[in-house]
Amino acid sequence: MISDKAFDQLRTKEQLGYVVFTGVKKLVHESGLHIIVQSNHKDPEYLDSRIESFLSNYYIDLTNDQIESYIKDEELVSYKQAIIEKLLEKPKNLSEESKQLLEEIRQQTYLFDRKTILANYLSNKFIEPSTIRSTVKEFFEIYLSSKDQYSKSKRSKFSSQFYGKYHLIGQVNVQTTDKIVIIDDPIKFKRGVSLCASVSYDSNYVNNSY
């Protein structure tokens, strides 16, 4: 739902860059909203501020009295159908299919027909548009809004900013915070980062499976 509006605002209206992408990013056991903006005329700090501005305004639109005009009923129907079609889309190649299956094994969920189950559920389930809007609003408040807008927000943010070879890095006062890391050598940095925590397997299950 947020993808089209992000593209319209950041790409079409503000013309920040040719590449504007919004999607879901999965990292081990966590998922998050992934927004990418690539520009050849605006620095990363400015792009970051415009993304924040977009999210802030999106939240305002979700909470005002005219939300029905911001997210119309026909849009919700279209979003739902698009999700169903995406879930039923067959893997394009063996690598893509293997990735989906291995993810179920890695997460120990083993629901290999997950997408079909979800698609069938959505196809046979009618949800009132007002319920969808309130659910979206609540989700956004908790996971995507800033604490300045919603005091109970649980949002965590990771901003990865890349500068071109011939562009100077903006002035960052690293001493004011321990949350900013400037990486001059990406390869060296990756080698020094610890690996993601592995899934905690049930030894009894493993022993009884053979």
N, C-alpha and C positions, 0 to 999 in steps of 0.2 A: 504493500500500500504506500509505503513511504518512498519507494524507488522512483516512481514517475514524478512525484512532487519535488524530490531532490534534484532530479535531472532538469526539470523545468526551471527551478530557481537558480541552481548553481551553474548549469550549462547554458540554458537558453536565455534567461534574463540577465544574469550577472556576467556570463561569458568568461568564466574564470579559466577554463581550459577545454581542450578538445575531449579529454577523457574524464568522465564523471560516472562512477560506478557505485551502486549500493547493493549490498547483499548480506548474507549470514556467514559469519566466520566461525569455524569450529576449531577449538584448541583443546585436545584431549577430552576432558569432561566438561568443558565450558563452551558456551556459544555466545556470540555477540553480534551487534550491528557493525557492518564493515562499510566505511565510506571512503572512496578513493577519488581524489581530484588531482589531475596532472596538468600543470600549467607551464607555459614558456615565458610568461610575463608577470606572474605574481609569485612572491616567495612563500614557502611553506607555512610560516607563521601567520601570514595573512589568510591563506587558504583555511588553516585551522580555525581562525576566528570566524570566517564566513560559514563554515560547517556548524560551529556552535550557534551562530545567529540563526541559521536555518532550523536547527533542532529546537531552539527556544521559541521561534515563531510558530513552528509546527505544534508545539505543546499548547501555545496560546489559542491556536485555532481549534484544537481538540477540546478545550475547556470553555470556549465561549458558547453563547446561546444559539449561535447559528451553525452548529456543527453539522446539522442535516444538509446544509448547502455546501459545506466544505467536503463532506464525504457522503455523496448521494447514494440512494438505494441501488440504482442501476450500476454504480461503481462497485458496490459490495458484491453484487451478483457476478459482475465481470471478474473481480478478484478471485472469488470462490471458484469459478469455472477454470480460470487460468491455473490455479493451484492443482485442481483435479487433473487437468491435462498434463501438467508438469510431472505429477506423481506417476501417471500412467505411461509417460514417455519411456520408451525402451532404451537401454544403454547403447551408446553409439559405437562402442568397441569393447573388446574383451577386458582391456585395462580398466575402463569405467565400471563394468559389471563386477570385476574382482574387487575393486576398491569398496564398493557398496557392501559386498558380502564380508570382506575382511573387517570392516568397521563394526558389523554386528558381532563378529567373533571377538574383536578387541574390547568391545564394551560389555561382553558376556551377556548380550540380550538375545541373540540367536533368532531374531524375528526377521527371517530372510524375505518374507513377503510383506514387510512393513508398509511399503508404498501402496501396494494394492489394498491393504486393509484400511489405510487412511483415506484413500480415494473413494472406496465404497462407503465409508462412514460419512464423508462430506457429501457424497451424492445423495444419500438417503436421509440426511439430517437437515431439517429446516431450522434456521436460527433467525430470530427477529433482528432486523437491522439495528434497532435501538440497543439490543443486547450486545451486538458486535461492537458498536460504537463505544459503549460503556466499558467493555472488556479491553478494547484498544487503548482507551484513555487511562484506565487503571494500570495496564502494562507499561505504558509510556511513562507514567508518573513514577513508578517504582524503579524501572530499569534504565530509562533513557533521559529523564529530565535531570537537571542539575539541582543540587541542594538549595541553591538560591531560589529556585522556583517551587520545589517540593521538598520540605524538610526531611521527609522519610525516604527520600531517594536512596537506592542502593547501588547507584551507577559507579562503575569503575571504568576508567578511560586509559587507553594506550594510544599515544599519537606518535606515529613513525614518520619523520620528515626527512626527505631526501633532497639534496642540493646537487645541481649539475656541476660538472668539472670546473666550469669557468664562472660559477656563481659563488659569491662569498656567503659564508654562514652568518646568519643574523647575530646580533650582539645578545648573548645569553649569559646572565649572571648565575653561573653554576653554584656558587657559594650560598645563594639564597634558598636553594632547595636540593634535596638529595634524590629527587625524582627525575632529574634531567641527566641524560648520558649522551655525550658527544662521541660518535664513532668515526674515527678516521680510517680504520682498516676493518671492513666488514668481516673478512675471512678470519682475522685474528680474534675479533670479538666473538664470532660464533664458536671458535675452538675453546674459548674460555667460559662459555655458558654451560651450565649443568643441563643434563637431559631432562625431558618431561618425566614426571613420576609415572611409573608403570601401573597397570591395573592390578589391584590386589586380588589374586586368584584364591578360590576356595580349595585348599589342599585336599579336603575330603572328597569334593566333587571330582577333582582330577584323578585321585587314587581309585575312586570307584568307577571311573569311566573306562578303565582298561581291564 
